[in-house]
Amino acid sequence: MATEKIKLPQELMDKVRRYAEMSGYSSAEEFIAHCLEKEIGRLDESDSEDEIKKKLKGLGYIG
């Protein structure tokens, strides 16, 4: 599987590492991938682009 790097604020990365360890993930990267897959799966269930935008807005990802 090809991978890419992303930049996260240090404070967020510290939280990611802490929660990954508490949850039993083998790495912060594995935890992040699982979280993203879960969230994207929820968005994939949406019927339309407008519904996806509503969900993203509700989550605070877009204004």
Secondary structure in CASP SS format (residue, H / E / C, confidence):
PFRMAT SS
TARGET T0000
AUTHOR 0000-0000-0000
METHOD secondary structure of the structure
MODEL  1
M C 1.00
A C 1.00
T C 1.00
E C 1.00
K C 1.00
I C 1.00
K C 1.00
L C 1.00
P C 1.00
Q H 1.00
E H 1.00
L H 1.00
M H 1.00
D H 1.00
K H 1.00
V H 1.00
R H 1.00
R H 1.00
Y H 1.00
A H 1.00
E H 1.00
M H 1.00
S H 1.00
G C 1.00
Y C 1.00
S C 1.00
S C 1.00
A H 1.00
E H 1.00
E H 1.00
F H 1.00
I H 1.00
A H 1.00
H H 1.00
C H 1.00
L H 1.00
E H 1.00
K H 1.00
E H 1.00
I H 1.00
G H 1.00
R H 1.00
L H 1.00
D H 1.00
E C 1.00
S C 1.00
D C 1.00
S C 1.00
E H 1.00
D H 1.00
E H 1.00
I H 1.00
K H 1.00
K H 1.00
K H 1.00
L H 1.00
K H 1.00
G H 1.00
L C 1.00
G C 1.00
Y C 1.00
I C 1.00
G C 1.00
END
